[in-house]
Amino acid sequence: MVVVEVVVVTDQLNDSYDVVVVGGGAAGLNGALMLTRSRRSVVVIDGGKPRNAPASGVHGLLARDGMPPAELLERGRAEVRGYGGHVVSGEVETVARADTGFTVTLADGRTVRARRLLVATGLVDELPDVPGLRERWGRDVVHCPYCHGWEVRDQAIGVLASGPMAVHQALLFRQLSADVTFFSHTTPPLDDEQAEQLAARGINVVHGEVASLEVAEDRIVGVRLGDGKVVNLQVVTVATRMVARAGFLAALGLLPAEHPSGFGEHIPTDATGRTDVPGVWFAGNVTDLLAQVGSAAAAGAAAGAQINADLVTEDTRWAVAAHPFSAASEARVAELVMGSRRHGL
Ligand SMILES: Cc1cc2nc3c(=O)[nH]c(=O)nc-3n(C[C@H](O)[C@H](O)[C@H](O)COP(=O)(O)OP(=O)(O)OC[C@H]3O[C@@H](n4cnc5c(N)ncnc54)[C@H](O)[C@@H]3O)c2cc1C
């Protein structure tokens, strides 16, 4: 006999769950997968704006290289639902401490209670204020040699300097193309060592502020400088300031802090994603600004396992407290209380 399991996709939101996962990207969904497979009741509440949404494919991810981001997440949602998890579209607006956990309120007014929280809300990439950059972000304005580098290999690449790692970024992209131009834009002048490195690798340096991107037929064709001069190229790379999406947690005292790298703001956690606030874990870009899809997913899975272990400890404590005395526990208590004076047990 063939057994066909039908998974009904709904936006069902119960009153309470063992775990509410806020954010349904790679980190949140993998956390939910671990928890549902541990027979935990779980809902993933997701705003539907994963960081890599503008990209055509997820690269550098073993066995899924090049898969469109939306398809990867759709598969993840189906896997979570396959184990009985709920996945709900919505934006979490506030989280408040409640008697035995948390009350989570969505922007549409719905509320849900949770024993534990896994926050995997990712980050926002803040781009330099240059007209045209935002519109082309994730297509021919890129940031990461490991995400898009192979795709832009051998093209004319402009590095728009926006921070202290700009020279390093130029050297990384030089590994992928011999045609790299460094635009100093508004950053401080290069020191002698940096200038020598760029010259030695054949990277042109253009001084002066970049005014805008030149676009024709839905492709970048150049960069226009403040003085009107246009430098022809096909791709622009830029480093963003990365800011954790965690404003809705302020009531719990969880505020973003400057990341030690200087790349932006994150929520600091220990290695397992645990915070100083009991019952709240973080995974993915919201805490680890440099996480790729694979490492975000791995962090979500690890946090999911930690949360399950924490709940097992609590369930066991409650079970022991509710358990009527057995002969063995009577004997243990008698031993503790009476010692050698006990008899008849
Ligand atoms: C243009 C671009 C291309 C990239 N390409 C690659 C690549 O090729 N390979 C690779 O490995 N990495 C790539 N990355 C990095 C990748 O995007 C991240 O590693 C990954 O998205 C991190 O996953 P995450 O689950 O932490 O966050 P996200 O994927 O950003 O998911 C967070 C989710 O939480 C939701 N959310 C946020 N706030 C709330 C809220 N208050 N309530 C409910 N939901 C909320 C968001 O809507 C979103 O769906 C790329 C990044 C960019 C910017």
The ligand as a Tripos MOL2 file, in Angstrom:
@<TRIPOS>MOLECULE
LIG
   53    58     1     0     0
SMALL
NO_CHARGES

@<TRIPOS>ATOM
      1 C1         22.7180   40.6570   -2.8180 C.3       1 LIG1
      2 C2         23.1710   39.5270   -1.9320 C.ar      1 LIG1
      3 C3         23.5220   38.3080   -2.4630 C.ar      1 LIG1
      4 C4         23.9370   37.2710   -1.6370 C.ar      1 LIG1
      5 N1         24.3270   36.0950   -2.2120 N.ar      1 LIG1
      6 C5         24.7240   35.0760   -1.4160 C.ar      1 LIG1
      7 C6         25.1870   33.8660   -2.0110 C.ar      1 LIG1
      8 O1         25.2520   33.7220   -3.2410 O.2       1 LIG1
      9 N2         25.5810   32.8610   -1.1690 N.ar      1 LIG1
     10 C7         25.5320   32.9970    0.1890 C.ar      1 LIG1
     11 O2         25.8590   32.0370    0.8830 O.2       1 LIG1
     12 N3         25.1150   34.1410    0.7530 N.ar      1 LIG1
     13 C8         24.7060   35.1850   -0.0250 C.ar      1 LIG1
     14 N4         24.2970   36.3560    0.5580 N.ar      1 LIG1
     15 C9         24.2070   36.4320    2.0390 C.3       1 LIG1
     16 C10        22.8260   35.8930    2.4780 C.3       1 LIG1
     17 O3         21.8370   36.7660    2.0200 O.3       1 LIG1
     18 C11        22.7630   35.7510    3.9930 C.3       1 LIG1
     19 O4         23.8290   34.9180    4.4270 O.3       1 LIG1
     20 C12        21.4700   35.0880    4.4500 C.3       1 LIG1
     21 O5         20.3580   35.7260    3.8820 O.3       1 LIG1
     22 C13        21.3780   35.1160    5.9850 C.3       1 LIG1
     23 O6         20.2370   34.3910    6.3620 O.3       1 LIG1
     24 P1         19.3610   34.8340    7.6250 P.3       1 LIG1
     25 O7         18.3640   33.7470    7.8040 O.co2     1 LIG1
     26 O8         20.2350   35.2030    8.7510 O.co2     1 LIG1
     27 O9         18.6180   36.2040    7.1830 O.3       1 LIG1
     28 P2         17.6410   36.5090    5.9690 P.3       1 LIG1
     29 O10        17.8410   35.5700    4.8540 O.co2     1 LIG1
     30 O11        17.7940   37.9600    5.6670 O.co2     1 LIG1
     31 O12        16.1860   36.2120    6.5480 O.3       1 LIG1
     32 C14        15.6270   37.0060    7.5650 C.3       1 LIG1
     33 C15        14.1120   36.9340    7.4380 C.3       1 LIG1
     34 O13        13.5410   37.5390    8.6150 O.3       1 LIG1
     35 C16        12.4520   38.3380    8.2100 C.3       1 LIG1
     36 N5         12.2050   39.3800    9.2270 N.ar      1 LIG1
     37 C17        12.9800   40.4400    9.5690 C.ar      1 LIG1
     38 N6         12.4200   41.1460   10.5670 N.ar      1 LIG1
     39 C18        11.2550   40.5050   10.8610 C.ar      1 LIG1
     40 C19        10.2180   40.7480   11.7950 C.ar      1 LIG1
     41 N7         10.2560   41.7990   12.6500 N.pl3     1 LIG1
     42 N8          9.1530   39.9050   11.8200 N.ar      1 LIG1
     43 C20         9.0920   38.8400   10.9760 C.ar      1 LIG1
     44 N9         10.0550   38.5640   10.0690 N.ar      1 LIG1
     45 C21        11.1260   39.3860   10.0080 C.ar      1 LIG1
     46 C22        12.8570   38.9230    6.8670 C.3       1 LIG1
     47 O14        11.7140   39.3810    6.1500 O.3       1 LIG1
     48 C23        13.5560   37.7080    6.2420 C.3       1 LIG1
     49 O15        12.6600   36.9140    5.5090 O.3       1 LIG1
     50 C24        23.9440   37.4310   -0.2320 C.ar      1 LIG1
     51 C25        23.5860   38.6760    0.3060 C.ar      1 LIG1
     52 C26        23.2130   39.7170   -0.5150 C.ar      1 LIG1
     53 C27        22.8780   41.0520    0.0720 C.3       1 LIG1
@<TRIPOS>BOND
     1     1     2 1
     2     2     3 ar
     3     2    52 ar
     4     3     4 ar
     5     4     5 ar
     6     4    50 ar
     7     5     6 ar
     8     6     7 ar
     9     6    13 1
    10     7     8 2
    11     7     9 ar
    12     9    10 ar
    13    10    11 2
    14    10    12 ar
    15    12    13 ar
    16    13    14 ar
    17    14    15 1
    18    14    50 ar
    19    15    16 1
    20    16    17 1
    21    16    18 1
    22    18    19 1
    23    18    20 1
    24    20    21 1
    25    20    22 1
    26    22    23 1
    27    23    24 1
    28    24    25 2
    29    24    26 1
    30    24    27 1
    31    27    28 1
    32    28    29 2
    33    28    30 1
    34    28    31 1
    35    31    32 1
    36    32    33 1
    37    33    34 1
    38    33    48 1
    39    34    35 1
    40    35    36 1
    41    35    46 1
    42    36    37 ar
    43    36    45 ar
    44    37    38 ar
    45    38    39 ar
    46    39    40 ar
    47    39    45 ar
    48    40    41 1
    49    40    42 ar
    50    42    43 ar
    51    43    44 ar
    52    44    45 ar
    53    46    47 1
    54    46    48 1
    55    48    49 1
    56    50    51 ar
    57    51    52 ar
    58    52    53 1
@<TRIPOS>SUBSTRUCTURE
     1 LIG1         1 GROUP 0 **** ****
